[in-house]
Amino acid sequence: MKARIKAMLKNEFLINSGMVFGASILGALFMFVSNIILSRLFGPADFGMYKTVIGLFVFIAMLIDFGAYHTLTKYIAEFLAKKQKQKINCIIRFFLYLKFSVSFIVGGLAYLFRNQIASVFLKNSSLEYLVFPGVILSIFVVFDLSKSVVMGFQKFKLLSASNFMTTASTGIATVFLGYYYGIYWAIIGWGLGYLIGNLINFKFMFDKGLLKKVDGFDIKPILKKYSFPMWGMYALTMSNIAIIPVLSLFFAPVLIGYYGFAWTFYSGLLLIPIAFSQVLFPKIAQLQGDGNLEEAGNELKKAFLLYTPVVVVGIGGTLLFSNTIVSLIAPAYVSGLIIFKVLNIAGLVLGYLWILSSYYGGFGKVKKSVLVIGLYNLLLLGVSFAIMGV
């Protein structure tokens, strides 16, 4: 048993997971502190509106992904294994052009209907001015696509640095701009985080010549077989981001503020299974390309085994210390303590499904991946409605 544990500690998966998670958690500290500061600065009602705009426009950006995020990671890894570097250039350029073009179109439509958006989601048409920074945010989110390229190349040090820079710069920018200029500029600050954090990824792509124009190949079979099915999967994966805007349709801004505060902690905890998934996905894709299916199953078991202590410790800490923590850092949100506890415990337990979905996605088993992540978000949405009605 001791020999097995020692072997696991030297395992490449564990090293890469730890590196990605470590960088993500350091960046999350900036996000955590910034959200606490902004929640205290804005108060529950205004903080609820702030989180609604962020959630709505980040989700819109993710909704028009076209399966690009997973497609780039999977097929870059496969093309590398087959030494088909020209195809890598072609597929990267295709999805970047597609996403930027559609983002500008959708952003223009959102701005055109800004009055209606404010009336429906913010319950106040006079807040239509908050739609424009949301549009800017959704366009900047496109830069995050570069992370999928880095994942495909399995450059985990670079991925770790980018994860840290994205979250850290977002946290710093939102606090600075929100403190001095209010909600409007805080939303733009969130978008700037995506831009700043992914600059090093674009430098990597430029240095590798990955953005150079090359002779194309027929990408339609990939779109039909993998990208479009995974598009649905990715929309389901990221639909948890839309939970706050959905809840805003039914509940008062103050309750949304309580939920948004709890979501700050939930998002931090979610980084843990995400870190495992970011390492697992390209690894499974590579093992599939090599035909090593047994080893792929072992990688999933290792991921579950490593995640379990995190769940146990996290649940215990949430039950024991939530009241004290909320009372100390944001007493205005103590009335939403039940929302805080239940949401974070649910997030920890449901993390297993997030990891499992990534495993199936790496294998190209789209239907299973979609079913797993759909179950994840359905359960999370159900829990959210239940605690909001308490």
C-alpha positions in Angstrom: 0.0 0.0 0.0 2.8 2.4 0.9 4.6 1.6 -2.4 1.4 2.4 -4.3 1.0 5.8 -2.5 4.6 6.7 -3.2 4.1 5.8 -6.9 1.0 8.0 -7.0 2.9 10.9 -5.5 5.5 10.6 -8.3 2.8 10.3 -11.0 2.8 12.8 -13.8 -1.0 13.3 -13.5 -0.7 14.3 -9.9 2.2 16.7 -10.6 0.3 18.4 -13.4 -2.9 18.5 -11.5 -1.2 20.0 -8.5 0.5 22.6 -10.7 -2.7 23.6 -12.5 -4.7 23.6 -9.2 -2.0 25.5 -7.3 -2.0 28.3 -9.9 -5.8 28.4 -10.1 -6.2 28.6 -6.3 -3.7 31.4 -6.0 -5.6 33.4 -8.7 -8.8 32.4 -7.0 -7.6 34.2 -3.8 -7.6 37.4 -5.8 -11.1 36.7 -7.1 -12.3 35.7 -3.6 -11.0 38.9 -2.0 -12.3 41.1 -4.8 -15.8 39.6 -4.6 -15.8 40.1 -0.8 -14.8 43.7 -1.2 -17.3 44.3 -3.9 -20.1 42.6 -2.0 -19.4 44.8 1.0 -19.1 47.9 -1.2 -22.2 47.4 -3.3 -24.5 45.7 -0.7 -26.7 42.7 -1.4 -29.1 44.3 -3.9 -26.5 46.0 -6.1 -24.1 43.0 -5.8 -27.0 40.8 -7.1 -27.4 43.0 -10.2 -23.6 43.0 -10.7 -23.5 39.2 -10.6 -26.5 39.0 -12.9 -24.9 41.0 -15.6 -21.6 39.1 -15.3 -23.4 35.7 -15.4 -25.6 36.6 -18.3 -22.9 37.9 -20.7 -20.3 35.3 -19.8 -22.9 32.6 -20.5 -23.7 34.3 -23.8 -20.0 34.1 -24.7 -19.9 30.4 -23.8 -23.1 29.7 -25.6 -21.6 30.7 -28.9 -18.6 28.4 -28.5 -19.5 26.1 -31.4 -17.6 23.3 -29.6 -14.3 25.1 -30.2 -12.9 24.7 -26.7 -13.0 20.9 -26.6 -12.4 20.5 -30.3 -9.1 22.4 -30.2 -7.8 20.6 -27.1 -8.7 17.1 -28.4 -7.6 17.5 -32.0 -4.4 19.4 -31.3 -3.4 16.6 -29.1 -4.3 14.0 -31.7 -2.6 16.0 -34.6 0.5 16.3 -32.5 0.6 12.6 -32.0 0.2 12.1 -35.7 2.7 14.9 -36.5 0.1 16.8 -38.6 1.2 20.3 -37.6 -0.4 22.0 -40.6 -3.8 20.9 -39.5 -3.2 22.5 -36.1 -2.7 25.9 -37.6 -5.8 25.5 -39.7 -8.1 24.5 -36.9 -6.9 27.2 -34.6 -7.4 30.0 -37.2 -10.8 28.7 -38.1 -12.3 28.8 -34.6 -10.7 32.1 -33.7 -12.2 33.8 -36.7 -15.5 32.2 -36.1 -15.8 33.1 -32.5 -14.7 36.7 -32.8 -17.1 37.3 -35.8 -20.1 35.9 -34.1 -19.3 37.6 -30.8 -19.4 41.0 -32.4 -22.7 40.2 -34.1 -24.4 38.9 -30.9 -22.9 41.8 -28.9 -24.5 44.3 -31.3 -27.9 42.6 -31.0 -27.6 42.7 -27.2 -26.9 46.4 -27.2 -29.8 47.0 -29.6 -32.2 45.3 -27.1 -30.5 46.7 -24.0 -33.7 48.2 -22.7 -35.5 44.9 -22.8 -32.6 43.0 -21.3 -32.5 45.4 -18.3 -36.2 45.2 -17.8 -36.3 41.4 -17.7 -33.1 40.6 -15.8 -32.5 43.7 -13.7 -36.2 44.5 -13.1 -35.4 48.2 -14.0 -35.1 49.5 -17.6 -33.2 52.5 -16.4 -30.2 50.2 -15.8 -29.9 49.6 -19.5 -26.5 51.3 -19.4 -25.1 48.2 -17.7 -25.6 46.1 -20.9 -22.8 47.8 -22.9 -20.0 46.7 -20.4 -21.6 43.3 -20.5 -21.1 43.3 -24.3 -17.5 44.3 -23.9 -17.0 41.5 -21.4 -18.5 38.8 -23.7 -16.1 39.8 -26.5 -13.1 39.6 -24.2 -14.1 36.1 -23.1 -13.2 34.9 -26.6 -9.5 35.3 -25.7 -9.9 32.5 -23.2 -10.1 30.1 -26.2 -6.3 30.2 -26.2 -6.3 28.0 -23.1 -7.7 25.1 -25.1 -4.7 25.4 -27.5 -2.3 25.3 -24.6 -4.1 22.3 -23.1 -3.9 20.5 -26.4 -0.1 21.0 -26.4 -0.1 19.9 -22.7 1.9 22.9 -21.7 0.7 22.8 -18.1 3.2 25.3 -16.8 1.9 27.9 -19.3 -1.7 26.9 -18.5 -1.1 27.3 -14.8 0.4 30.8 -15.4 -2.5 31.8 -17.6 -5.1 30.5 -15.1 -3.4 32.6 -12.4 -3.1 35.7 -14.5 -6.7 35.5 -15.6 -8.2 35.3 -12.2 -5.7 37.5 -10.5 -6.0 40.3 -13.0 -9.8 40.0 -13.0 -9.8 40.3 -9.2 -7.5 43.4 -9.2 -9.3 45.1 -12.1 -12.8 44.7 -10.8 -11.9 46.0 -7.3 -10.0 49.0 -8.6 -12.5 50.0 -11.2 -15.5 49.1 -9.0 -14.3 51.0 -6.0 -13.6 54.2 -7.9 -16.1 54.1 -10.7 -18.9 51.6 -9.7 -20.7 48.6 -11.2 -20.3 49.7 -14.8 -16.5 49.7 -14.8 -16.3 46.7 -12.5 -18.0 44.7 -15.2 -15.5 45.9 -17.8 -12.7 45.0 -15.3 -13.9 41.4 -15.4 -13.5 41.4 -19.1 -10.0 42.9 -18.9 -9.0 39.9 -16.8 -9.7 37.5 -19.8 -7.6 39.7 -22.1 -4.6 40.1 -19.8 -4.6 36.5 -18.6 -4.4 35.1 -22.1 -1.8 37.3 -23.6 0.9 34.8 -22.7 -1.0 32.1 -24.6 -1.2 34.2 -27.7 2.5 34.9 -27.4 3.0 31.1 -27.4 0.9 30.7 -30.5 2.8 33.5 -32.3 6.1 32.1 -31.3 5.1 28.6 -32.5 3.7 30.1 -35.8 0.3 28.7 -35.0 -1.6 31.7 -36.4 0.1 31.6 -39.8 -2.1 31.0 -42.8 -1.6 27.5 -44.2 -3.3 25.3 -46.8 -6.6 24.2 -45.3 -8.2 20.8 -44.9 -11.8 19.7 -44.8 -12.9 20.5 -41.3 -16.6 19.7 -41.8 -16.3 16.0 -40.7 -14.8 17.3 -37.4 -17.5 19.8 -37.0 -20.2 17.3 -37.7 -18.7 14.4 -35.7 -17.3 16.2 -32.7 -17.6 20.0 -32.5 -21.3 20.5 -32.9 -22.2 17.6 -30.5 -19.7 18.9 -28.0 -21.1 22.4 -28.5 -24.3 21.1 -26.8 -22.2 19.5 -24.1 -20.2 22.7 -23.5 -23.3 24.8 -23.3 -24.6 22.4 -20.7 -21.2 22.5 -18.9 -21.3 26.2 -18.7 -25.0 26.6 -18.0 -24.3 26.8 -14.3 -23.0 30.3 -15.1 -26.6 31.1 -16.2 -28.1 30.1 -12.9 -27.8 33.6 -11.4 -29.5 35.3 -14.4 -32.2 32.6 -14.4 -32.8 33.1 -10.6 -33.0 36.8 -11.2 -36.2 36.2 -13.2 -38.0 34.8 -10.1 -36.3 36.3 -7.0 -35.6 39.8 -5.6 -32.2 41.4 -6.1 -31.4 41.1 -2.4 -31.8 37.3 -2.6 -29.7 37.2 -5.7 -27.1 39.1 -3.8 -27.1 36.5 -1.0 -26.8 33.8 -3.7 -24.1 35.7 -5.5 -22.1 35.9 -2.3 -22.4 32.2 -1.7 -21.4 31.7 -5.4 -18.1 33.4 -4.7 -17.1 30.5 -2.4 -18.7 27.9 -4.7 -16.7 29.2 -7.7 -13.5 28.8 -5.7 -14.3 25.2 -4.7 -15.2 24.5 -8.3 -11.6 25.3 -9.4 -10.6 22.0 -7.8 -12.5 19.5 -10.1 -11.8 21.9 -13.0 -8.1 21.6 -12.4 -8.4 17.8 -12.4 -10.5 17.9 -15.6 -8.0 20.2 -17.4 -5.3 17.7 -16.9 -7.4 14.6 -17.4 -9.1 15.6 -20.7 -6.0 15.9 -23.0 -4.4 12.9 -21.3 -7.4 10.7 -22.1 -7.5 12.0 -25.7 -3.8 11.1 -26.1 -4.2 7.7 -24.6 -7.1 7.0 -26.9 -5.0 8.0 -29.8 -2.4 5.5 -28.7 -5.0 2.8 -28.1 -4.1 2.5 -24.4 -7.7 2.3 -23.0 -6.8 0.4 -19.8 -4.4 3.2 -18.7 -7.1 5.8 -19.4 -9.4 4.1 -16.9 -6.6 4.1 -14.3 -6.2 7.9 -14.8 -9.8 8.4 -13.9 -9.5 6.3 -10.8 -6.5 8.3 -9.7 -8.4 11.6 -10.2 -11.4 10.3 -8.1 -9.0 9.0 -5.4 -7.2 12.4 -5.2 -10.4 14.4 -5.1 -12.1 12.5 -2.3 -10.1 14.0 0.6 -10.9 17.5 -0.7 -14.6 16.7 -0.5 -14.5 15.3 3.0 -12.4 18.2 4.4 -14.5 20.8 2.5 -17.9 19.6 3.8 -16.6 19.5 7.4 -15.2 23.0 7.1 -18.4 24.4 5.6 -20.6 22.9 8.4 -18.3 24.0 11.2 -17.1 27.5 10.2 -19.6 29.0 7.8 -21.4 31.1 10.4 -18.2 32.5 11.8 -16.7 33.3 8.4 -19.7 35.1 7.0 -20.3 37.1 10.2 -16.7 38.3 10.2 -16.2 39.2 6.6 -19.6 40.2 5.3 -22.2 40.5 8.1 -24.8 41.9 5.7 -25.1 38.5 4.2 -25.7 36.4 7.4 -29.4 36.2 6.5 -28.4 34.1 3.5 -26.4 31.6 5.6 -28.5 28.6 4.6 -27.9 29.4 0.9 -24.2 29.7 1.6 -23.9 26.3 3.3 -26.0 24.2 1.0 -24.6 25.6 -2.2 -21.0 25.0 -1.3 -21.6 21.5 0.0 -23.5 20.6 -3.2 -20.7 22.0 -5.3 -18.1 19.8 -3.6 -20.1 16.6 -4.0 -21.1 17.3 -7.6 -17.4 17.8 -8.5 -17.2 14.1 -9.2 -19.6 14.5 -12.1 -17.5 17.3 -13.5 -14.4 15.1 -13.6 -16.3 12.1 -15.0 -17.7 14.3 -17.8 -14.2 15.4 -18.8 -13.2 11.7 -19.0 -15.9 10.9 -21.4 -15.2 14.0 -23.4 -11.6 13.0 -23.9 -12.8 9.7 -25.3 -15.1 11.4 -27.7 -18.1 9.8 -26.0 -20.2 12.9 -26.5 -23.6 11.5 -25.4 -22.3 10.2 -22.1 -20.4 13.4 -21.4 -23.5 15.5 -22.1 -25.7 13.3 -19.9 -23.3 13.5 -17.0 -22.8 17.3 -17.2 -26.6 17.7 -17.8 -27.2 15.8 -14.6 -24.7 18.0 -12.8 -26.4 21.3 -13.8 -29.9 19.9 -13.3 -29.1 18.9 -9.7 -27.3 22.3 -9.1 -30.3 24.2 -10.5 -32.7 22.2 -8.4 -30.7 22.8 -5.2 -30.5 26.5 -6.1 -34.2 27.0 -6.5 -34.8 25.0 -3.3 -32.5 27.1 -1.1 -33.7 30.4 -2.6 -37.3 29.4 -1.6 -36.4 28.6 2.0 
